[in-house]
Amino acid sequence: MNTKWLFVLSATALAGTLLLATVPPALAFPPLPSSFYGAVKADGANVPLGTRVSAWIGGVEYAWTTVSLYLGDTVYSLDVPGDDLGTLGMKEGGAPGETVVFYIGHQEASQTAPWQSGTNVRLDLTPKPGGETLSYLIYLPIVSNNYRPAFDLLSEPLSSADR
């Protein structure tokens, strides 16, 4: 074999080895979720179909679903993700022992549960009497310069003097 080709082949192999050596290895798989399922009732009766059920840890929502009907009961099923410790500065979910707080619609549920990786726990939910209610900020557009539409759907058109 030609010495020139042997040199090129060796240099290419060395460059490839050096490139592969700089690739960081995968540290670990993210944790399995902590899963919950069960019936959702309010005052012993089914909640309306489509009611939202959400799971919160430390004031942050990590999972949600809507209830469906199964054998005459309104039910839910949630997978609450775990926090991947390999991502510094980010929290993607629960850590072992953290408390999962559930909400039925905007109403806090009476039941809570510890987050544990790889579990599937039956937890029937009911609203907490006088429990915390979620509140949301709603941003509305601002109308400026004293603008008034020429008409609205509930009244007659404005005269030019009213504009």
MARDRENVO-318145 format. One record per residue (C-alpha): x, y, z; residue in one letter; residue number from 0. Coordinates in steps of 0.05 Angstrom, whole numbers. Layout:
east = X north = Y up = Z r = A k = NUM;
...
***
This chain:
east = 0 north = 0 up = 0 r = M k = 0;
east = 24 north = 70 up = -15 r = N k = 1;
east = 52 north = 108 up = 45 r = T k = 2;
east = 12 north = 169 up = 25 r = K k = 3;
east = -54 north = 131 up = 30 r = W k = 4;
east = -33 north = 99 up = 96 r = L k = 5;
east = -20 north = 169 up = 124 r = F k = 6;
east = -88 north = 195 up = 100 r = V k = 7;
east = -124 north = 135 up = 127 r = L k = 8;
east = -89 north = 141 up = 195 r = S k = 9;
east = -104 north = 216 up = 199 r = A k = 10;
east = -177 north = 205 up = 183 r = T k = 11;
east = -183 north = 150 up = 235 r = A k = 12;
east = -150 north = 195 up = 287 r = L k = 13;
east = -195 north = 254 up = 270 r = A k = 14;
east = -257 north = 210 up = 276 r = G k = 15;
east = -234 north = 182 up = 343 r = T k = 16;
east = -222 north = 252 up = 370 r = L k = 17;
east = -291 north = 276 up = 346 r = L k = 18;
east = -326 north = 217 up = 379 r = L k = 19;
east = -287 north = 228 up = 444 r = A k = 20;
east = -316 north = 299 up = 450 r = T k = 21;
east = -389 north = 275 up = 447 r = V k = 22;
east = -416 north = 272 up = 518 r = P k = 23;
east = -448 north = 206 up = 537 r = P k = 24;
east = -522 north = 202 up = 553 r = A k = 25;
east = -527 north = 207 up = 629 r = L k = 26;
east = -592 north = 170 up = 644 r = A k = 27;
east = -663 north = 160 up = 622 r = F k = 28;
east = -714 north = 209 up = 651 r = P k = 29;
east = -755 north = 180 up = 708 r = P k = 30;
east = -819 north = 143 up = 694 r = L k = 31;
east = -882 north = 184 up = 709 r = P k = 32;
east = -924 north = 177 up = 772 r = S k = 33;
east = -993 north = 157 up = 746 r = S k = 34;
east = -1061 north = 167 up = 778 r = F k = 35;
east = -1131 north = 145 up = 759 r = Y k = 36;
east = -1200 north = 141 up = 790 r = G k = 37;
east = -1270 north = 167 up = 795 r = A k = 38;
east = -1286 north = 242 up = 800 r = V k = 39;
east = -1349 north = 260 up = 840 r = K k = 40;
east = -1378 north = 322 up = 871 r = A k = 41;
east = -1429 north = 312 up = 927 r = D k = 42;
east = -1432 north = 238 up = 908 r = G k = 43;
east = -1453 north = 253 up = 836 r = A k = 44;
east = -1414 north = 252 up = 771 r = N k = 45;
east = -1381 north = 316 up = 750 r = V k = 46;
east = -1399 north = 341 up = 679 r = P k = 47;
east = -1365 north = 305 up = 622 r = L k = 48;
east = -1305 north = 344 up = 598 r = G k = 49;
east = -1289 north = 373 up = 666 r = T k = 50;
east = -1214 north = 387 up = 670 r = R k = 51;
east = -1172 north = 350 up = 722 r = V k = 52;
east = -1102 north = 376 up = 733 r = S k = 53;
east = -1041 north = 357 up = 775 r = A k = 54;
east = -997 north = 410 up = 807 r = W k = 55;
east = -931 north = 406 up = 845 r = I k = 56;
east = -904 north = 467 up = 881 r = G k = 57;
east = -955 north = 513 up = 847 r = G k = 58;
east = -937 north = 490 up = 776 r = V k = 59;
east = -984 north = 450 up = 732 r = E k = 60;
east = -950 north = 388 up = 704 r = Y k = 61;
east = -1008 north = 347 up = 675 r = A k = 62;
east = -1082 north = 353 up = 658 r = W k = 63;
east = -1137 north = 314 up = 626 r = T k = 64;
east = -1213 north = 316 up = 620 r = T k = 65;
east = -1260 north = 267 up = 653 r = V k = 66;
east = -1296 north = 214 up = 612 r = S k = 67;
east = -1352 north = 165 up = 627 r = L k = 68;
east = -1334 north = 92 up = 645 r = Y k = 69;
east = -1387 north = 43 up = 670 r = L k = 70;
east = -1431 north = 100 up = 693 r = G k = 71;
east = -1377 north = 139 up = 731 r = D k = 72;
east = -1337 north = 200 up = 710 r = T k = 73;
east = -1264 north = 180 up = 711 r = V k = 74;
east = -1195 north = 209 up = 698 r = Y k = 75;
east = -1125 north = 183 up = 684 r = S k = 76;
east = -1062 north = 225 up = 690 r = L k = 77;
east = -987 north = 213 up = 680 r = D k = 78;
east = -948 north = 265 up = 721 r = V k = 79;
east = -878 north = 270 up = 692 r = P k = 80;
east = -815 north = 266 up = 733 r = G k = 81;
east = -759 north = 316 up = 738 r = D k = 82;
east = -699 north = 297 up = 696 r = D k = 83;
east = -640 north = 312 up = 742 r = L k = 84;
east = -594 north = 315 up = 681 r = G k = 85;
east = -624 north = 382 up = 659 r = T k = 86;
east = -596 north = 433 up = 706 r = L k = 87;
east = -638 north = 496 up = 718 r = G k = 88;
east = -702 north = 463 up = 692 r = M k = 89;
east = -756 north = 427 up = 729 r = K k = 90;
east = -798 north = 383 up = 684 r = E k = 91;
east = -839 north = 347 up = 736 r = G k = 92;
east = -841 north = 314 up = 805 r = G k = 93;
east = -787 north = 286 up = 849 r = A k = 94;
east = -796 north = 229 up = 899 r = P k = 95;
east = -839 north = 250 up = 958 r = G k = 96;
east = -863 north = 316 up = 930 r = E k = 97;
east = -938 north = 328 up = 941 r = T k = 98;
east = -983 north = 326 up = 880 r = V k = 99;
east = -1044 north = 372 up = 888 r = V k = 100;
east = -1104 north = 358 up = 844 r = F k = 101;
east = -1156 north = 406 up = 817 r = Y k = 102;
east = -1225 north = 389 up = 790 r = I k = 103;
east = -1240 north = 446 up = 743 r = G k = 104;
east = -1219 north = 507 up = 783 r = H k = 105;
east = -1233 north = 475 up = 851 r = Q k = 106;
east = -1178 north = 442 up = 893 r = E k = 107;
east = -1191 north = 368 up = 907 r = A k = 108;
east = -1192 north = 340 up = 978 r = S k = 109;
east = -1141 north = 287 up = 959 r = Q k = 110;
east = -1066 north = 295 up = 948 r = T k = 111;
east = -1013 north = 243 up = 935 r = A k = 112;
east = -937 north = 236 up = 938 r = P k = 113;
east = -901 north = 234 up = 871 r = W k = 114;
east = -866 north = 167 up = 861 r = Q k = 115;
east = -833 north = 145 up = 796 r = S k = 116;
east = -864 north = 85 up = 761 r = G k = 117;
east = -928 north = 79 up = 802 r = T k = 118;
east = -1000 north = 75 up = 779 r = N k = 119;
east = -1045 north = 93 up = 838 r = V k = 120;
east = -1121 north = 93 up = 843 r = R k = 121;
east = -1142 north = 159 up = 874 r = L k = 122;
east = -1215 north = 178 up = 872 r = D k = 123;
east = -1224 north = 254 up = 872 r = L k = 124;
east = -1275 north = 299 up = 905 r = T k = 125;
east = -1274 north = 376 up = 911 r = P k = 126;
east = -1248 north = 404 up = 976 r = K k = 127;
east = -1302 north = 442 up = 1014 r = P k = 128;
east = -1280 north = 514 up = 1015 r = G k = 129;
east = -1216 north = 494 up = 980 r = G k = 130;
east = -1171 north = 539 up = 939 r = E k = 131;
east = -1198 north = 561 up = 872 r = T k = 132;
east = -1152 north = 572 up = 813 r = L k = 133;
east = -1153 north = 641 up = 784 r = S k = 134;
east = -1127 north = 663 up = 717 r = Y k = 135;
east = -1107 north = 730 up = 689 r = L k = 136;
east = -1146 north = 749 up = 627 r = I k = 137;
east = -1116 north = 801 up = 581 r = Y k = 138;
east = -1164 north = 843 up = 542 r = L k = 139;
east = -1147 north = 891 up = 486 r = P k = 140;
east = -1145 north = 965 up = 504 r = I k = 141;
east = -1186 north = 1012 up = 461 r = V k = 142;
east = -1156 north = 1081 up = 459 r = S k = 143;
east = -1169 north = 1150 up = 429 r = N k = 144;
east = -1241 north = 1148 up = 451 r = N k = 145;
east = -1258 north = 1102 up = 393 r = Y k = 146;
east = -1330 north = 1079 up = 389 r = R k = 147;
east = -1355 north = 1033 up = 335 r = P k = 148;
east = -1406 north = 1060 up = 287 r = A k = 149;
east = -1457 north = 1009 up = 313 r = F k = 150;
east = -1462 north = 949 up = 357 r = D k = 151;
east = -1506 north = 889 up = 350 r = L k = 152;
east = -1554 north = 909 up = 406 r = L k = 153;
east = -1570 north = 980 up = 386 r = S k = 154;
east = -1583 north = 1024 up = 327 r = E k = 155;
east = -1527 north = 1057 up = 287 r = P k = 156;
east = -1496 north = 1118 up = 320 r = L k = 157;
east = -1509 north = 1185 up = 287 r = S k = 158;
east = -1449 north = 1225 up = 264 r = S k = 159;
east = -1459 north = 1271 up = 324 r = A k = 160;
east = -1450 north = 1212 up = 372 r = D k = 161;
east = -1385 north = 1189 up = 341 r = R k = 162;
***
